[in-house]
């Protein structure tokens, strides 16, 4: 029996590290998940275990290459953004992979913005709010200012997707989807690096810009596979939708962050939008994508643990919680302002079902506010939800109710991020045309308003 042709995609999130094999119809035929214990940086702050991640890639590829059912035709990567790996001339990391939630020194921050017109000016030019370490360009600036000896030995600063590609190819790259994700490195008005990057001597540390559909030959022994340059996960998640739908839509990509992406909204960011955590990404084709963000996945996990502990339940119970519409209506009628994780007094609820529904009402109210920021006047009438929340019936029903004038769908392609990384290099490994049923959608109807009810 001949082996099935597949592409291997490493999809690296903050929590789960996954390997997917997609066949030529973009169906997942193999999946493997790993979690690594975090390590700490020199300040004692938690960070990614880069050694574990690197070893996992090579171990997984060795195992899959020996699999009797699959023939790997190509490899690509999608990972979270805002994280640099600083490599020396031998390709060895010089520092830990600093966490993008690491606190940023206030004095350094103030000095930086004072040199370049203030935070409001720079936020508009780089299409990103001021986010501290989440503005990964500021991580590079911090290294230069605080650890000049190490900075002097940096050959390249690679965003995590490009570092993983470098591990297999030895080719250093900068990808537009990574440099265009709230880095403060890219001037969206001029479609080029911001002037501070060159003035501070940072530009020489950035690898050549590559197209998201470029590939390079693998350099590890026994392989000549084409390997993609890697993509930022939020931009990768958009690719299956861009190749499948022409009518305007909004994609709500959910994970640790819930990110509302509108590739049809080309209006410049306003100061008010920036203040509410809106930003622009660059698509894999290099065009701006207006987006808003909510730390929803992280908050959800924290609050579910708290509810489970308070009511002596197992957290897994809430993965399949049935939506109770009448209960949701009663909770909404209380008129409470939406709360963040940890804010509600759980003792006011009769049981964990009520507490969980209230939490989801809170979360969806905040998600609705976030998503509405990017709708604009684009004529978008559909909201596609992918990722973890697309499988959450309570979340999806509440979201449909919050957007009664739009069609709300859960995407059955829950692994759109990985599929997007595969689609980006389709022509390099797959001679078949793109399938028409790439994305299957589950429609959630907004509940009808009964007479006398609101």
C-alpha positions as CSV (number, residue, x, y, z in Angstrom):
1,X,0.0,0.0,0.0
2,X,1.3,3.4,-1.0
3,X,1.9,6.0,1.7
4,X,-0.5,9.0,2.1
5,X,1.1,12.3,1.1
6,X,0.9,14.8,4.0
7,X,2.3,18.1,5.2
8,X,3.5,18.4,8.8
9,X,2.5,21.5,10.7
10,X,3.9,22.4,14.1
11,X,1.3,24.6,15.9
12,X,2.8,26.1,19.0
13,X,0.6,27.8,21.5
14,X,1.5,29.1,25.0
15,X,-0.1,26.0,26.6
16,X,-0.3,23.2,24.0
17,X,2.3,22.3,21.4
18,X,0.7,20.3,18.6
19,X,1.9,18.4,15.5
20,X,-0.7,17.9,12.8
21,X,-0.4,16.0,9.5
22,X,-2.8,17.2,6.8
23,X,-3.5,15.1,3.7
24,X,-3.9,16.7,0.3
25,X,-7.6,17.4,1.0
26,X,-6.6,19.3,4.2
27,X,-8.0,16.7,6.5
28,X,-6.2,16.0,9.7
29,X,-4.9,12.4,9.6
30,X,-2.6,12.6,12.6
31,X,-2.4,14.7,15.7
32,X,0.0,14.8,18.6
33,X,-0.1,17.2,21.6
34,X,2.6,17.9,24.1
35,X,2.9,20.3,27.1
36,X,6.2,21.4,28.5
37,X,7.0,22.6,32.0
38,X,8.0,26.2,31.9
39,X,11.5,27.3,32.9
40,X,12.5,30.7,34.3
41,X,14.6,33.6,32.9
42,X,17.4,35.4,34.8
43,X,14.9,37.5,36.7
44,X,12.9,34.4,37.9
45,X,10.0,35.1,35.5
46,X,8.4,32.1,33.8
47,X,9.3,31.5,30.1
48,X,9.1,28.9,27.4
49,X,11.4,25.9,27.7
50,X,13.2,26.4,24.4
51,X,15.3,23.2,24.7
52,X,12.2,21.1,25.2
53,X,10.6,22.7,22.2
54,X,13.6,22.2,19.9
55,X,14.0,18.6,20.9
56,X,10.3,17.9,20.5
57,X,10.5,19.1,16.8
58,X,13.3,16.7,15.9
59,X,11.9,13.8,17.9
60,X,8.5,14.2,16.3
61,X,9.9,14.4,12.8
62,X,12.0,11.3,13.4
63,X,9.0,9.4,14.6
64,X,6.7,10.5,11.7
65,X,9.3,9.9,9.0
66,X,9.4,6.3,10.1
67,X,5.6,5.9,10.0
68,X,4.4,3.3,7.6
69,X,1.3,5.2,6.5
70,X,2.6,8.7,5.8
71,X,5.0,10.4,3.4
72,X,5.9,13.9,4.5
73,X,6.0,16.3,1.5
74,X,6.6,19.6,3.4
75,X,6.8,21.2,6.8
76,X,5.6,24.5,8.2
77,X,5.1,26.3,11.5
78,X,2.5,28.5,13.2
79,X,3.2,29.9,16.7
80,X,2.2,32.6,19.1
81,X,3.8,36.0,18.3
82,X,5.6,38.7,20.3
83,X,8.5,36.4,21.2
84,X,12.1,36.7,19.9
85,X,14.8,34.1,19.9
86,X,18.2,35.8,19.8
87,X,20.8,33.6,18.0
88,X,24.5,34.0,17.6
89,X,26.5,33.4,14.4
90,X,26.4,29.6,15.1
91,X,22.6,29.7,15.5
92,X,22.6,29.1,19.2
93,X,20.1,31.0,21.4
94,X,21.8,33.7,23.6
95,X,19.0,34.3,26.1
96,X,15.8,32.6,27.3
97,X,12.7,33.0,25.3
98,X,11.3,35.9,27.3
99,X,7.6,35.8,28.1
100,X,5.6,38.5,26.4
101,X,3.8,39.1,29.7
102,X,7.1,40.0,31.4
103,X,6.8,43.5,33.0
104,X,8.5,46.2,31.0
105,X,10.7,48.8,32.9
106,X,8.7,52.1,33.1
107,X,11.8,54.3,32.8
108,X,13.0,52.5,29.7
109,X,9.5,52.7,28.2
110,X,9.2,56.4,28.9
111,X,12.6,57.2,27.4
112,X,11.9,55.2,24.3
113,X,8.6,57.0,23.5
114,X,10.0,60.4,24.3
115,X,12.6,59.9,21.6
116,X,10.0,59.1,18.9
117,X,7.2,61.5,19.4
118,X,5.3,60.0,22.3
119,X,3.3,56.8,22.7
120,X,0.2,58.1,20.8
121,X,2.2,59.0,17.7
122,X,4.1,55.7,17.7
123,X,0.9,53.7,18.3
124,X,-0.7,55.3,15.3
125,X,2.3,54.8,13.0
126,X,2.8,51.2,14.0
127,X,-1.0,50.4,14.3
128,X,-0.6,48.9,17.8
129,X,-1.5,50.0,21.3
130,X,1.3,50.5,23.8
131,X,1.6,46.9,25.2
132,X,5.0,46.7,26.9
133,X,6.7,43.4,26.2
134,X,3.9,42.4,23.9
135,X,5.4,45.0,21.5
136,X,8.2,42.6,20.7
137,X,10.3,45.3,19.1
138,X,10.6,46.8,22.6
139,X,12.0,43.5,23.8
140,X,14.8,43.9,21.3
141,X,15.3,47.5,22.4
142,X,15.5,46.4,26.0
143,X,18.1,43.8,25.3
144,X,20.2,46.5,23.5
145,X,19.9,48.9,26.4
146,X,20.2,46.5,29.4
147,X,22.4,43.8,28.1
148,X,24.7,45.4,25.4
149,X,27.3,42.7,25.6
150,X,24.7,40.0,24.6
151,X,23.2,42.3,22.1
152,X,26.5,42.7,20.4
153,X,26.7,38.9,19.8
154,X,23.2,38.7,18.3
155,X,23.4,37.7,14.7
156,X,19.7,37.6,14.2
157,X,16.6,38.2,16.3
158,X,14.0,35.7,15.0
159,X,10.4,35.6,15.9
160,X,9.5,32.1,17.2
161,X,7.9,30.8,14.0
162,X,11.0,31.8,12.0
163,X,13.3,30.3,14.6
164,X,11.6,27.0,14.3
165,X,12.0,27.1,10.5
166,X,15.6,28.1,11.0
167,X,16.1,24.9,13.1
168,X,15.4,22.8,10.0
169,X,16.7,25.0,7.2
170,X,19.5,27.1,8.6
171,X,18.0,30.0,6.8
172,X,17.2,33.1,8.8
173,X,14.0,34.9,7.9
174,X,11.6,37.6,8.9
175,X,8.0,37.0,8.0
176,X,5.5,39.8,7.4
177,X,2.8,38.2,9.6
178,X,5.2,38.1,12.5
179,X,6.8,41.6,12.1
180,X,3.3,43.0,11.5
181,X,1.7,41.7,14.8
182,X,1.8,44.5,17.4
183,X,5.6,44.6,17.3
184,X,6.2,48.4,17.0
185,X,8.7,47.5,14.3
186,X,6.5,48.1,11.2
187,X,5.2,51.5,10.0
188,X,1.8,50.7,8.6
189,X,1.5,54.2,7.0
190,X,4.8,53.7,5.0
191,X,4.6,49.9,4.6
192,X,8.2,49.5,5.9
193,X,10.2,49.3,9.1
194,X,9.7,52.2,11.4
195,X,12.5,54.8,11.4
196,X,13.5,54.0,15.0
197,X,14.5,50.4,14.0
198,X,17.3,51.8,11.8
199,X,18.2,54.7,14.1
200,X,18.7,52.4,17.1
201,X,20.8,49.9,15.2
202,X,18.1,47.3,15.4
203,X,17.6,46.7,11.6
204,X,20.9,44.9,11.3
205,X,19.7,42.3,13.7
206,X,16.6,41.5,11.7
207,X,16.8,38.7,9.1
208,X,15.8,39.4,5.4
209,X,12.1,39.7,4.8
210,X,10.5,36.7,3.2
211,X,7.1,36.1,1.6
212,X,4.8,33.8,3.7
213,X,4.6,31.4,0.7
214,X,8.4,30.9,0.4
215,X,10.1,27.6,1.3
216,X,13.6,26.5,1.8
217,X,15.2,23.1,1.7
218,X,15.5,21.2,5.0
219,X,19.1,20.9,6.0
220,X,19.0,18.1,8.5
221,X,20.5,14.8,7.5
222,X,18.5,12.6,5.1
223,X,15.9,15.2,4.2
224,X,15.4,17.7,1.3
225,X,11.9,18.6,2.2
226,X,10.5,22.1,1.5
227,X,10.1,24.0,4.8
228,X,8.0,27.2,5.1
229,X,9.3,30.3,6.9
230,X,6.5,30.0,9.6
231,X,3.6,32.3,10.4
232,X,2.2,34.2,13.3
233,X,-0.8,32.1,14.5
234,X,-3.5,34.8,14.3
235,X,-2.6,35.6,10.7
236,X,-2.4,31.9,9.8
237,X,-5.9,31.3,11.2
238,X,-7.3,33.8,8.7
239,X,-5.9,32.1,5.6
240,X,-8.5,29.3,5.2
241,X,-11.3,31.9,5.4
242,X,-9.6,34.2,2.9
243,X,-9.2,31.4,0.4
244,X,-12.8,30.1,1.0
245,X,-15.0,33.2,1.2
246,X,-15.2,36.4,-0.9
247,X,-18.1,38.2,0.9
248,X,-17.0,40.4,3.9
249,X,-16.8,38.5,7.2
250,X,-15.3,38.8,10.7
251,X,-13.2,35.9,12.1
252,X,-13.1,35.4,15.8
253,X,-10.0,33.3,16.4
254,X,-10.1,32.0,20.0
255,X,-7.4,30.5,22.1
256,X,-5.4,32.1,24.9
257,X,-6.4,35.4,23.2
258,X,-9.7,35.9,21.4
259,X,-8.9,38.0,18.4
260,X,-11.5,39.5,16.2
261,X,-10.1,39.9,12.7
262,X,-11.7,42.0,9.9
263,X,-9.6,41.8,6.7
264,X,-12.2,44.1,5.0
265,X,-11.9,47.0,7.3
266,X,-9.2,49.3,5.9
267,X,-10.0,52.4,8.0
268,X,-7.0,53.9,9.9
269,X,-7.0,53.1,13.6
270,X,-8.4,55.9,15.7
271,X,-7.0,57.0,19.0
272,X,-10.2,55.6,20.7
273,X,-9.7,52.2,19.0
274,X,-6.1,52.1,20.1
275,X,-7.1,52.8,23.6
276,X,-9.5,49.9,23.5
277,X,-6.8,47.4,22.4
278,X,-7.4,47.5,18.7
279,X,-4.5,47.0,16.3
280,X,-3.6,46.0,12.8
281,X,-2.0,42.8,11.7
282,X,-0.4,42.0,8.3
283,X,-2.0,39.2,6.4
284,X,0.1,36.6,4.7
285,X,-0.3,38.7,1.5
286,X,1.0,41.8,3.3
287,X,-2.3,43.8,3.6
288,X,-3.5,45.3,6.9
289,X,-6.1,43.5,8.9
290,X,-7.9,45.4,11.6
291,X,-8.2,43.5,14.8
292,X,-9.3,43.7,18.4
293,X,-8.1,41.5,21.3
294,X,-9.5,40.1,24.5
295,X,-7.5,37.9,26.9
296,X,-10.6,35.6,27.0
297,X,-9.1,32.1,26.8
298,X,-6.7,32.8,29.7
299,X,-9.4,34.4,31.8
300,X,-11.9,31.6,31.0
301,X,-9.4,28.9,32.3
302,X,-8.8,30.8,35.5
303,X,-12.5,31.4,36.2
304,X,-13.6,27.9,35.4
305,X,-11.0,26.6,37.9
306,X,-12.3,29.0,40.5
307,X,-15.9,27.9,39.9
308,X,-15.0,24.2,40.0
309,X,-13.1,24.6,43.3
310,X,-15.9,26.6,44.9
311,X,-18.6,24.1,44.0
312,X,-16.4,21.0,44.3
313,X,-16.6,20.0,40.7
314,X,-14.1,18.9,38.1
315,X,-13.2,21.6,35.5
316,X,-13.8,19.2,32.7
317,X,-17.5,19.3,33.5
318,X,-17.8,22.6,31.8
319,X,-16.5,21.5,28.4
320,X,-19.9,20.0,27.6
321,X,-22.2,22.3,29.6
322,X,-25.6,22.5,28.0
323,X,-26.8,26.0,27.2
324,X,-29.8,27.0,29.4
325,X,-31.5,29.9,27.5
326,X,-34.0,30.7,30.2
327,X,-31.3,30.8,32.8
328,X,-29.2,33.1,30.6
329,X,-32.2,35.5,30.2
330,X,-32.7,35.7,33.9
331,X,-29.0,36.5,34.5
332,X,-29.1,39.1,31.8
333,X,-32.1,40.7,33.4
334,X,-30.1,41.4,36.5
335,X,-28.4,44.1,34.5
336,X,-25.0,43.5,36.1
337,X,-22.0,45.1,34.4
338,X,-19.7,42.5,32.9
339,X,-17.1,41.2,35.3
340,X,-13.5,40.0,34.7
341,X,-12.2,36.7,36.1
342,X,-12.1,36.5,39.9
343,X,-14.4,39.5,40.4
344,X,-17.8,37.8,41.1
345,X,-18.7,36.6,44.6
346,X,-19.5,33.0,43.9
347,X,-21.5,32.5,47.1
348,X,-24.4,34.4,45.5
349,X,-25.1,31.6,43.1
350,X,-27.3,28.6,43.8
351,X,-25.1,26.2,42.0
352,X,-22.2,25.9,39.6
353,X,-24.5,25.9,36.5
354,X,-25.7,29.3,37.4
355,X,-22.2,30.6,38.3
356,X,-20.9,29.3,35.0
357,X,-23.6,30.8,32.9
358,X,-23.1,34.1,34.6
359,X,-19.4,33.9,33.8
360,X,-20.2,33.2,30.2
361,X,-22.7,36.1,30.1
362,X,-19.9,38.3,31.4
363,X,-17.4,37.0,29.0
364,X,-19.6,37.2,25.9
365,X,-20.7,40.8,26.8
366,X,-17.0,41.8,26.8
367,X,-16.3,39.8,23.7
368,X,-19.2,41.5,21.9
369,X,-17.8,44.9,22.7
370,X,-14.4,43.9,21.5
371,X,-15.7,42.4,18.2
372,X,-17.9,45.4,17.4
373,X,-14.8,47.6,17.4
374,X,-13.6,46.1,14.1
375,X,-17.0,45.7,12.3
376,X,-16.9,49.2,10.7
377,X,-18.8,49.9,7.6
378,X,-17.6,46.9,5.7
379,X,-20.9,45.2,5.1
380,X,-19.8,42.1,7.1
381,X,-22.8,40.0,7.9
382,X,-21.1,36.8,9.1
383,X,-19.0,36.0,12.1
384,X,-16.9,32.9,12.0
385,X,-15.6,31.5,15.3
386,X,-12.7,29.1,15.3
387,X,-10.6,27.6,18.1
388,X,-11.6,26.5,21.6
389,X,-14.8,28.6,22.0
390,X,-16.2,27.3,18.7
391,X,-16.9,24.0,20.6
392,X,-18.5,25.8,23.6
393,X,-22.3,25.7,23.2
394,X,-22.9,28.3,25.9
395,X,-20.5,30.7,24.4
396,X,-21.8,30.2,20.8
397,X,-25.5,30.6,21.7
398,X,-24.8,33.8,23.8
399,X,-22.7,35.2,20.9
400,X,-25.5,34.6,18.4
401,X,-27.9,36.4,20.7
402,X,-25.5,39.3,20.9
403,X,-25.4,39.7,17.1
404,X,-29.0,39.2,16.1
405,X,-28.4,41.0,12.8
406,X,-25.5,38.7,11.7
407,X,-25.0,35.1,10.9
408,X,-22.8,33.4,13.6
409,X,-21.1,30.2,12.7
410,X,-18.8,27.8,14.6
411,X,-16.1,26.6,12.2
412,X,-15.7,22.8,12.2
413,X,-12.2,23.4,11.1
414,X,-11.1,24.1,14.6
415,X,-7.4,23.9,13.6
416,X,-7.6,26.8,11.2
417,X,-4.2,28.1,12.4
418,X,-2.4,24.9,11.4
419,X,-4.4,24.6,8.2
420,X,-3.5,28.1,7.3
421,X,0.2,27.4,7.7
422,X,-0.3,24.4,5.3
423,X,-2.3,26.4,2.8
424,X,0.4,29.2,2.7
425,X,2.8,26.8,0.9
426,X,0.1,24.8,-0.9
427,X,1.8,25.1,-4.3
428,X,5.1,23.6,-3.0
429,X,3.7,20.3,-1.9
430,X,0.1,19.7,-3.2
431,X,-0.8,19.4,-6.9
432,X,-4.5,19.1,-6.2
433,X,-6.8,22.1,-6.3
434,X,-8.1,23.5,-3.0
435,X,-11.2,21.6,-1.9
436,X,-14.5,23.4,-1.9
437,X,-15.5,22.1,1.5
438,X,-12.4,23.3,3.3
439,X,-14.4,24.8,6.1
440,X,-17.6,23.4,7.4
441,X,-19.8,25.7,9.4
442,X,-22.4,25.1,12.1
443,X,-24.9,27.9,12.2
444,X,-26.1,29.3,15.6
445,X,-29.4,31.1,15.3
446,X,-30.2,34.1,17.5
447,X,-33.1,33.2,19.7
448,X,-36.5,34.7,18.7
449,X,-37.8,37.3,21.1
450,X,-41.1,36.3,22.5
451,X,-43.9,38.8,22.9
452,X,-43.6,40.7,26.1
453,X,-39.9,39.7,26.5
454,X,-36.7,41.6,25.8
